[in-house]
């Protein structure tokens, strides 16, 4: 897989668009009942008014993790926090918890104008959304993160997708094919709406997040999924978030007491 980025990689982002067609799925287990989804209620559908939806997961009681490109409109402008709603454990028209979003924080090195075919963008395609109210529930526990997945590791993905919007689906198990320049290549099946889906690996009996789905791609005619090699980018993102001042009522980031400006400095243009 060391050559995957140089062999005509076709990449598509996966945020569900409201007018697109459904895609057939296979090897996916719908988590319809409460019993089926008991371990996965901290994964939810991230609805984006006027755009569609992505998938996100709770990693702190007030923070969810998704793909950074889910936080932008197609013209590269940041989507206002009031257009997002997180529906934790959403299935059958009901969520275990529903939260508005206070503010959004893409990875400080993510530049939407880099485009989805650029491995530099995929490697940092993660973002945080701060919930308007924390989720504190014995059923909905934040996930921990762990170190880098390596070639041959077995992983699993929980995702929502076009044609299966009403319940999450589990793919158990897919494989890591390789890692290059911060991008993890996996055999996991993904579809529109799967952007931001957490990729899990079992560590000492616990499910821990090791990547976030960014895009689907084709390598030598075979469909694969791409995600960030999560650990280091997430550390940087969380450090960046912790340095931010409190969000204003409009969700805009303020200056920190030290006077550091809380924006990435990135200039966004139409893709």
N, C-alpha and C positions, 0 to 999 in steps of 0.2 A: 504493500500500500504506500510505499515511500514515494511513488510517482503519481499519486492520484490527482494532485493539483496541476499536473502538466499534461493530462491526456484528454483534454476536451471536456472538462467537468461542466455539466449543466446543473445549475442551482436555481431553486425556486424558494422564496420565503413562504411561510406557512400560516401567516395570520389570515383567518377566514374572512373573505370579502362577502358582503351580503348578497351579491348577485351571481356568484360563481356556481358551477355545477358540482354536485356531490361526486365523491370518488369511492369506488369499491374498496373494501378492506378485507383482509383475511388475517388469520392467526391472531385476532384480537378478541379478548374476552370482555364482553360488556359487564360492568359492575352495576347491576340493576338493583339488587336488594341491599338492605342495610348491612346484612351479614357479609355479603360479598365485598363491600367497600369499607369495612370496618377499619382497616389499617390505612386507608387512603383518603380519609375525609379532609385532610389538610391540603389536598390538591383540589383546585376549583376552576371553574370557568371564569375567565376575565372578560366581561362584556365591555365593548367599546362602542358607544352610541355613534351611529352613522358610519361605522366601519365594519363591525363584525365581532369576532372574539379571538382570544388566544387562550392558552392554558397557563396557570400559575400555581405556585406552591408556597405555603406558609413556612418561613424559616426563622422568624422571631414572632412574638405575639402581636407585633404591630407592623411586620414587614412581610411582603410576598415577593417572590423571585420569578421573573419571566424573561423573555428575550427583549433586548433593548429596542429592536426594530418595531415591537408592538407599541412603543410609546410615541411613534411618529406617524403622521399622515403621509400619504404617497408623495406629497410635494416636499417632504423633509421637515415640515414644521412640527413642533412638539404638540401633542394632543393635550388639551386642558384636563386636569385631574377630575373635573366634575363630569367628564364623559365616560369614566370608568366605574364599573361595579364588580366587586369580587364576590363570587358565589361559591363558598367552600363546600365541598361534598355535594355539589349540585347533581341531582338525578330525579327524573320523573316530575319535573316542575317545581321541586322543593330543594332549598339549600339548607345545610346544617348551620351555616352562619352566612349572613349577607352584610357586606361592608362597603361604604363609599370610600373614596381615596382622597387623602389629604394632599399628597404631592407625589411626583414621579421623579426618579433619579436614574438616568441611564449611566452606564459605565463611563467614567470621564474620558477614556480614550476611544470611545465609540463615535464614529462619524458616519451618519446615515448616507452621506454622499459617496462613501467608499464603494457602495453597491454590495449586493449579496454574493457575487462571485469572488470577492476579494477575501482570501483567508485571514487577512489582518482584521477585517470587520467581524467575521464569524468568531474569531478567537476571543473577542471582547463583547459579543452580542448578548449581554445580560443587563438587566435593569431591576431596580427595586421600586416598589410602590408602597408608600407609607399609608397604612389604614387610618381612617378617621377615628376608629375606636379599636383597641386591641381585641383579639380573639382569645378568650381564656375559657377553655372548656376541657374536660377530661377526655372527650371524644376527639378533639381536634388539637393535636400536639404538634408544635413546629418540628420540622425535620432538621437533623444535623447534616453537615457536609463532611466529606472525607477526601482522601488524597486521590491522585490521578489514576483513572482506569488505564490499564495497559492492554496491549494486543492479546486477544484470547479470553479476556475477562467476560463473564456473563453479566448482563445488565437487564433491567426491565424498565419499561416506560409506562407512565399513566398519562393519558391524553384525552382531550375532547377533539372532535374533528367534524368536518362537513359530512352530513348524513348521520352523525351520531352525536348531535349537540346536546341531547337530553340526559346523557349519562356518560361517565368516564369509561374508558376502555383500558384494559391491561394487556400489554404484550409481555409474556413471561415464557421464554427468555429469548433475548437477542444477544448478539456478540459484538465486541469491539474488534474492528478489523485493523485499526492502526491509529496512530496519532502523529500529526505533523504540524509544525509552526503553531502550536496551541489549539489545533482543531482535532476533535475526536471523530472518527468515521465509524459508523455502526450499521448493523443490519436491521435495526428497528424500523418498523413500518410507521410512516407518518403521513399526514394529510393536511389540507388547509384547516387551520384551527389548532394545529399541534405546536405551533411556535410557542416557546416558553415551557414546554412540557418537561417535567423533571425526569432525569434518568437516574435510576436507583441501583445500588449494589448492596448486597447484604454484608454487614460487618458485625461480627459477634452477635448475630441474631437480630440486629436492627437494620432497618432500611435507611440508607444514607444517600444523599444526593451527590452524584459524581459529575453530572453534566446537565446542560439545559439545551433542548433541541432548538436549533437555529434555522435549519433549512433541509430540504430534501434534494438529492442530487443523483446523477447517474455516472457511474464509472464503468467503462467498457460495456455499456448497455444494461448494467445491473443497477437497480435502485438502492440507494443507501441514504442514511440520514447523517447530518452533520451537527455537532454541538461544540461548545467551548470545553476546553480542558479546565475545569471550573475553579480549582482551589485557589490559585494565585490571583486570577482576575476578580474573584469574589472577595478575597482579602482586601484588594485595592479598593473595590467598590464600597465595602463596608467601612473602610477607613475614611474614604471620601465622604460617605454619608454621616459618619460620626462627627466630622469636622464642620458640618453645616449648622448654621443657626436655625432656630425654630422657623417653621413655615408660617407665612402670613395667612390671613383668612382666604386669600385667593390661591393658596398653594405655591406661591412664588418663593424661591429660596432667597434668604437674606444674607447680608454680609456677616461673617463670623466676627466675634469681638476683636480678633487680631487684624481685621480689615481685609482678609483674603476674600476675593470675589468668588462667589459660589456659582460659577458656570464653567462649561468646558472650553469655551472659546472657539468651538467648532462652528464653521459656516456651512449651512445646509443649503443644497441646491436640488433642483428637480432631478430625479434619477433618469 
